[in-house]
């Protein structure tokens, strides 16, 4: 526990330093954009801005593809968790694995998993190896939803990739993996 909290504190300290540096760099970048555009307006060209917009579009596309009522009022994150559990069904996964994979905090993961358990999508049982931990098992109802999740993923992937060549898609994924590896 202390190791994880220490790593989280270290990550937050690194972010804090990056924010201090980024704040100055961002201000300088905004000034440069302002003056290069003739001083009449500033366009936001930050990576975070583009990533945020893509995330919003991804959510819209996914929500257009699936009917939340049909899928037992599951959030997109819950569907992706079901997909993750299915992909790793041969492993013993616990809440921490979900937290790490989806970069969510303990409280968020706990609430989401509790709701999924109430909907009989998963079962949590005390781990044989560590009595403080619960392993997560996909139930039949969860498997049914996971199959539908595959169609949602495929439809979202197709919509997002329509404007890109296969090579550009691979390059984009490589850049995303590199950024994630750096931030994690």
C-alpha positions in Angstrom: 0.0 0.0 0.0 2.8 2.4 0.9 4.6 1.7 -2.3 1.5 2.5 -4.4 0.8 5.7 -2.4 4.5 6.7 -2.8 4.3 6.1 -6.6 1.1 8.1 -6.8 2.7 11.0 -4.8 5.7 10.8 -7.1 3.5 11.0 -10.2 1.6 13.9 -8.7 4.9 15.7 -7.9 6.1 15.1 -11.5 2.8 16.5 -12.8 3.1 19.5 -10.6 6.6 20.3 -12.0 5.3 19.7 -15.5 2.4 22.0 -14.9 4.7 24.8 -13.6 6.9 24.4 -16.8 3.9 23.9 -19.0 2.2 27.0 -17.6 5.0 29.2 -18.8 5.4 27.4 -22.0 1.7 27.5 -22.6 1.6 31.3 -22.0 4.5 31.8 -24.4 2.8 29.6 -27.0 -0.4 31.5 -26.7 1.4 34.8 -27.1 3.3 33.4 -30.2 0.0 32.2 -31.7 -1.7 35.5 -31.0 1.0 37.6 -32.7 1.4 35.2 -35.6 -2.3 35.4 -36.3 -2.2 39.2 -36.6 -3.3 39.7 -33.0 -7.1 39.5 -33.7 -7.7 36.0 -32.2 -5.9 33.1 -30.6 -6.5 29.5 -31.7 -6.0 26.7 -29.1 -3.5 24.2 -30.6 -2.6 22.4 -27.4 -2.4 18.6 -27.4 -4.7 18.4 -24.4 -7.3 20.4 -26.3 -7.2 18.1 -29.3 -7.2 15.0 -27.1 -10.2 16.4 -25.1 -12.1 17.1 -28.3 -11.4 13.6 -29.6 -12.6 12.1 -26.3 -15.9 14.0 -26.6 -16.3 12.8 -30.2 -15.5 9.2 -29.2 -18.2 9.4 -26.4 -20.8 10.8 -28.9 -20.0 8.1 -31.4 -20.2 5.3 -28.8 -23.4 6.7 -27.4 -25.0 6.9 -30.9 -24.1 3.2 -31.4 -25.4 1.8 -28.2 -28.7 2.2 -26.3 -27.9 2.5 -22.6 -31.3 1.2 -21.6 -30.9 -1.9 -23.7 -27.5 -2.6 -22.0 -28.9 -2.5 -18.4 -27.9 1.1 -17.9 -24.2 0.4 -18.1 -21.8 3.2 -18.6 -19.2 3.0 -21.4 -16.5 2.5 -18.8 -18.4 -0.5 -17.4 -18.7 -2.0 -20.9 -15.0 -1.5 -21.4 -14.3 -3.1 -18.0 -16.4 -6.1 -19.1 -14.3 -6.3 -22.3 -11.1 -6.1 -20.3 -12.2 -8.9 -18.0 -13.1 -11.1 -20.9 -9.8 -10.4 -22.6 -8.0 -11.4 -19.4 -10.4 -14.2 -18.3 -7.5 -16.7 -17.9 -6.0 -14.4 -15.2 -7.0 -13.6 -11.7 -7.9 -9.9 -11.8 -8.8 -7.7 -8.8 -10.0 -4.1 -8.4 -6.5 -2.7 -8.5 -6.0 -4.2 -12.0 -9.1 -2.3 -13.1 -7.8 0.9 -11.5 -4.5 0.6 -13.2 -5.8 -0.3 -16.6 -8.4 2.5 -16.7 -6.5 5.1 -14.6 -9.4 5.5 -12.2 -9.2 6.0 -8.5 -10.1 3.4 -5.8 -13.4 5.0 -4.9 -14.6 5.2 -8.6 -13.6 1.6 -9.3 -15.2 0.4 -6.1 -18.5 2.1 -6.9 -18.5 0.9 -10.5 -17.7 -2.7 -9.6 -20.4 -2.7 -6.8 -23.0 -1.5 -9.3 -21.8 -4.1 -11.8 -22.1 -6.8 -9.1 -25.7 -5.6 -8.2 -26.6 -6.0 -11.9 -25.2 -9.5 -11.8 -22.6 -8.8 -14.5 -19.6 -9.8 -12.3 -18.9 -11.6 -9.0 -16.3 -10.5 -6.5 -14.8 -13.1 -4.2 -12.2 -12.9 -1.6 -8.8 -13.9 -3.1 -7.1 -17.1 -1.9 -3.7 -15.4 -2.1 -4.6 -12.1 -0.4 -7.6 -12.0 1.9 -7.7 -8.2 1.6 -8.3 -8.4 -2.1 -11.3 -9.6 -4.1 -11.0 -11.4 -7.5 -13.4 -10.4 -10.2 -15.2 -12.9 -12.3 -17.4 -12.3 -15.3 -20.9 -13.8 -15.0 -23.2 -15.0 -17.9 -25.1 -11.7 -18.0 -21.7 -9.8 -18.2 -20.6 -12.1 -21.0 -23.7 -11.2 -23.0 -23.0 -7.5 -22.6 -19.3 -8.0 -23.4 -20.3 -9.5 -26.8 -22.3 -6.3 -27.5 -19.4 -4.2 -26.4 -17.3 -5.7 -29.2 -19.8 -4.3 -31.7 -19.7 -0.9 -30.1 -15.9 -0.9 -30.1 -15.8 -1.9 -33.8 -18.3 0.8 -34.8 -16.5 3.5 -32.8 -13.1 2.4 -34.3 -14.5 2.5 -37.8 -16.0 6.0 -37.3 -12.8 7.4 -35.8 -10.5 5.8 -38.4 -12.6 6.8 -41.5 -10.4 9.9 -42.2 -7.1 8.0 -41.7 -5.1 5.5 -43.7 -4.1 2.2 -42.0 -0.6 3.6 -41.7 -1.8 6.8 -40.1 -3.9 4.8 -37.6 -0.9 2.7 -36.6 1.2 5.9 -36.2 -1.4 7.5 -34.1 -1.7 4.4 -31.9 2.1 4.3 -31.5 2.1 8.0 -30.5 -0.7 7.4 -28.0 1.1 4.4 -26.5 4.3 6.5 -26.2 2.4 9.3 -24.4 0.7 6.9 -22.1 3.9 5.1 -21.2 5.5 8.4 -20.4 2.6 9.5 -18.2 2.2 6.2 -16.3 
